[in-house]
Amino acid sequence: MRVRVDDDRCEGHGRCYAVAPELFEPDEIGNGVAVGDGTVPAGMERAARLAAENCPEQAVIIEEDA
Amino acid sequence: MGLHDKVTDWATDFDHTDEEWAADPYPIWDELRATCPIAHTERYGGVWLPTRAEDVAEIAYDTERFTSRSVVVSKFRPPMELAPQGIAPPISSDPPFHKGARRLLLPAFAPQAVAKYEESTRAYCHELIDAMGDAAVVDAAEGYAQFIPVRVIANMLGLPESDGDRFRGFVHHVLEGVDKSMEERAAGMMELFGYLEEQIEDHRANPRDDLITYLLQSELDGEPVDGFHVARTIGLLLIAGIDTTWSAIGASIWHLAGHGDDLARLVAEPELLPMAIEEFLRAYAPVTMARLVREDMDFKGCPMKADDFVLLSFPAANRDPDAVERPNEVIIDREVNRHSAFGLGIHRCAGSHLARLEMRVALEVWLERFPRFELADPDGVRWSGGQVRGPRELPLRILGS
C-alpha cells in the first residue's frame, strides 16, 4: 500500500499528519505530504485509511496495490 | 420589519442573530435540513442559508458564482472598487489575487511555526487560573477562554499586550455589531485601522521579530506589500483569531461541565484530548462564514440575486446525517471525523493550527487544575449568536477532587 496527497485538493487542514504522523508530514505552508515515497509499512494500513477518512478535502489518496 | 423582530418562520424569515438561534441552533437547522434545505430571509437585504453538507461544500468550492467580497452578513455590501483584495485580504479576496495574499501568511501559521507559542500560552493559562484563587464558582468564558487568544495573537502580531481590551472592543464591533448603520460600522472600522496604522508606523521605524514586521518586509508579485494591504491583513488576523478561538475553548469546557462521564474519561486518558478536540470542533463549530452571490442565478431551484448573502454554515453541515453518523451525539473518541469547522476549499482558516494549539493547551491546563467541575447555573450560560457562536458567560462550580 502507498499513500500520497493530491496537491490540487490539499488546503493544509493538517488532519493527515495529525492522525498518521508516521505516514505524513507538513511542508513549509502546512500542507500534507507523504513521508518518503509514501510506502505504508506493514501494520500501518489502518492509520493510512483513517488519514484519508479524516481529510476534509478528500485529498489523501491510497493506492492499495502499490 | 425591524432587524430583530422575533423569528416565527425559519424557512422564509430567519435571523442568525435571533436569541433562539444563539441559545440552541441545532433543532432549527435539523428542521430546515429536512423541510427547506436552503432557507431564505429578506433581512439584511437578502440572505440564503443552506444546511446540507453537500450544498455548503458546493458553495465553498464555487468561487466563480460566490464571491468573498464580504464574509460577514450585515446591511452593508463593500464597494466593488475594493476588489480584488477586498476589505481584509486574503479572506475577502477571490482568485487569482487570493493565492499570493494567502501564501504570504501560511508559513507563519504552519504547525511547526506556531509551536513556539505553546510554552508562553501554557504559562498564561496557569496565570489566569491562579488569578481565580480558590473561588467556588468561576466563569470559564469571561475569566479564562476570552483572554487566551487575545494574548496569543497580540504576541504573534507584535501588539502591546496591554491593548487587549481595545482588541476585544474592535472584534465585538465587527462581528456582533451587524445591525448597526453603515455609518456606525464605518466609524468603528476607522478606529480599528487608525490604531493599526499607528502600530504599523512604529514597526516600520523599529523592526522586530513579529508578524507585522514580517509582512512589512514581504513581497507580493515582486513588490513590497503595500501599507493598505498590511493594515487590512493585520486587522483580519486580529478579528478572526479572537472570538472564534474563545468560542471553541468555551464550548469545549461547557460540554465537559455538562457531561461528567466525558470529563472523567479525558482526565483519566489525556491522550484522547486531540481526538476529543476534533469532536468539539465538529459538534460545536463556532464559525459560519458568508459569501455574496456574484450575479443573478438559479441555485438548486433558489432564485439568487446579485449581492444576496449566502451563509456558509459549516456548523450545520457538521450536523448533517447524510455526512456524519449519529451527528447530534458528541463522541469524544470518534475516529472518523471529516468535519469542516475550519471551512473548505481555498479559504480554509489560515489560523487553524494556532487555534488547535490554543484549544489543546487551554484544555490541558484547565483539566490539570480543575479535574472536576459542573455548571453552576445552567440558565446562567449565555451564548453569542450570529456568525461566531460560543459561550460568553459560563459560570462553573469547581468541585474538590
Interface residues (C-beta under 8 A of the other chain):
Chain A: E11 G12 H13 G14 Y17 A18 P26 D27 E28 I29 G30 L50 E53 N54 C55 P56 E57 Q58
Chain B: R103 L106 P107 F109 A110 P111 Q112 P274 E278 E335 V336 N337 R338 H339 S340 F342 L344 G345 I346 R348 S352 H353
